[in-house]
Amino acid sequence: MEFYQKEISLKPVTRGFHLITSEIISALPQIKNFKIGQLQVFIKHTSASLTINENADPTVRTDFESHFNKMVPENMSYYIHTYEGADDMPAHIKGSLLGSSIQIPITNGNLNLGVWQGIYLCEHRDYGGSRKLVVTAFGTL
């Protein structure tokens, strides 16, 4: 069993759901060496998250953002953690709902995603800044 791990920094993006599949593949070219394995992607932040979903139609990402903003609104009177801005506490809740890591099978040197699947960075802050990911590939060569 072989392991490769790298920490990468993503460029700051606007609030919303962003495809980052190609950035992850580019950051860890050793993926191509694996016959069978797993790729784990972990985000080192509490106000952004990761998920896998539709990679073809960008309106899906727009609808995700609209739905999450209705499901977890800003400026709720019961929020106590408010000193970092109106978007901060909802960002923490959204991050917990979606999660901080994903795992994808590697088969014959490729991520074994469905034809319409891609990896999303879910940026829940208005000004989240650069996001750090730990990308780990492991398996048999």
C-alpha positions as CSV (number, residue, x, y, z in Angstrom):
1,M,0.0,0.0,0.0
2,E,1.3,3.4,-1.0
3,F,0.3,6.8,0.5
4,Y,0.7,10.3,-1.0
5,Q,-0.4,13.5,0.8
6,K,-0.3,17.2,0.0
7,E,-1.7,20.3,1.5
8,I,-3.0,22.8,-1.1
9,S,-4.3,26.3,-1.0
10,L,-7.2,27.3,-3.2
11,K,-7.6,30.8,-4.5
12,P,-10.3,32.8,-2.7
13,V,-13.7,32.5,-4.4
14,T,-17.0,34.2,-3.9
15,R,-19.7,32.8,-1.7
16,G,-21.3,29.8,-3.4
17,F,-20.6,26.3,-4.7
18,H,-17.5,25.9,-6.9
19,L,-16.2,23.0,-8.9
20,I,-12.6,22.1,-7.8
21,T,-12.1,18.6,-9.3
22,S,-9.4,19.7,-11.7
23,E,-7.5,21.6,-9.1
24,I,-7.4,18.5,-6.9
25,I,-6.3,16.2,-9.7
26,S,-3.6,18.7,-10.7
27,A,-2.3,19.0,-7.2
28,L,-1.8,15.3,-6.7
29,P,-0.6,13.8,-10.0
30,Q,0.3,10.6,-8.2
31,I,-3.3,9.6,-8.5
32,K,-2.5,8.3,-12.0
33,N,-0.1,5.7,-10.4
34,F,-2.9,3.9,-8.5
35,K,-4.6,0.8,-9.8
36,I,-7.0,0.7,-6.9
37,G,-7.3,3.1,-4.0
38,Q,-9.0,6.0,-2.3
39,L,-8.7,9.8,-2.4
40,Q,-9.6,11.6,0.7
41,V,-10.0,15.4,0.6
42,F,-10.3,17.3,3.9
43,I,-10.9,21.1,4.3
44,K,-9.2,22.8,7.2
45,H,-11.9,25.3,7.8
46,T,-15.2,25.5,9.8
47,S,-17.1,28.0,7.5
48,A,-16.6,26.2,4.2
49,S,-17.2,22.6,3.2
50,L,-16.9,19.9,0.6
51,T,-19.4,17.8,-1.3
52,I,-19.8,15.9,-4.6
53,N,-22.6,16.7,-7.0
54,E,-23.6,17.8,-10.6
55,N,-20.6,18.9,-12.7
56,A,-22.3,19.9,-15.9
57,D,-25.1,22.4,-15.3
58,P,-23.9,25.5,-13.3
59,T,-27.5,26.3,-12.3
60,V,-27.3,23.3,-9.9
61,R,-24.7,25.2,-8.0
62,T,-26.8,28.4,-8.0
63,D,-29.8,26.5,-6.7
64,F,-27.7,24.9,-4.0
65,E,-26.6,28.4,-2.8
66,S,-30.2,29.7,-2.9
67,H,-31.6,26.7,-1.0
68,F,-28.9,26.7,1.7
69,N,-29.4,30.4,2.3
70,K,-33.2,29.8,2.8
71,M,-32.5,26.7,4.9
72,V,-29.9,28.4,7.1
73,P,-30.6,32.2,7.1
74,E,-28.5,35.0,8.4
75,N,-29.4,37.4,11.3
76,M,-31.5,34.9,13.3
77,S,-32.3,36.4,16.7
78,Y,-31.2,33.3,18.5
79,Y,-27.6,33.3,17.1
80,I,-25.2,34.2,19.9
81,H,-22.0,33.9,17.8
82,T,-22.4,37.1,15.8
83,Y,-19.1,39.1,16.3
84,E,-17.5,37.8,13.1
85,G,-20.4,39.0,10.9
86,A,-23.9,38.0,9.9
87,D,-22.7,35.3,7.5
88,D,-20.4,33.6,10.0
89,M,-22.7,31.5,12.2
90,P,-24.8,30.3,9.2
91,A,-21.5,29.4,7.5
92,H,-20.6,27.2,10.5
93,I,-24.0,25.5,10.3
94,K,-23.8,24.9,6.6
95,G,-20.3,23.6,6.9
96,S,-21.4,21.0,9.5
97,L,-24.4,20.0,7.4
98,L,-22.3,19.3,4.3
99,G,-19.1,18.1,6.1
100,S,-15.4,18.7,6.0
101,S,-14.2,15.7,4.0
102,I,-15.1,13.5,1.0
103,Q,-13.7,10.2,-0.2
104,I,-13.6,9.0,-3.8
105,P,-12.5,5.6,-5.2
106,I,-9.5,5.6,-7.5
107,T,-9.6,3.0,-10.3
108,N,-6.9,2.5,-12.9
109,G,-5.4,6.0,-12.2
110,N,-8.6,7.9,-12.4
111,L,-11.1,9.2,-9.8
112,N,-14.0,6.9,-10.1
113,L,-16.7,9.6,-10.1
114,G,-20.0,9.3,-11.9
115,V,-20.2,10.9,-15.4
116,W,-22.0,13.9,-14.0
117,Q,-20.2,14.2,-10.6
118,G,-17.7,16.8,-9.5
119,I,-16.1,17.9,-6.3
120,Y,-17.4,21.2,-4.9
121,L,-15.8,23.7,-2.6
122,C,-18.8,25.1,-0.7
123,E,-17.8,28.7,0.3
124,H,-20.3,29.8,3.0
125,R,-18.7,33.2,3.8
126,D,-19.0,36.4,1.8
127,Y,-15.2,36.9,2.1
128,G,-13.8,33.5,3.0
129,G,-10.3,34.0,1.7
130,S,-8.0,31.2,0.6
131,R,-9.0,27.7,1.7
132,K,-6.6,24.9,2.6
133,L,-7.2,21.3,1.7
134,V,-5.3,18.2,2.7
135,V,-5.5,15.7,-0.2
136,T,-4.5,12.1,0.5
137,A,-4.3,9.3,-2.0
138,F,-3.7,5.7,-0.9
139,G,-3.9,2.2,-2.4
140,T,-2.0,-0.2,-4.6
141,L,0.1,0.8,-7.5
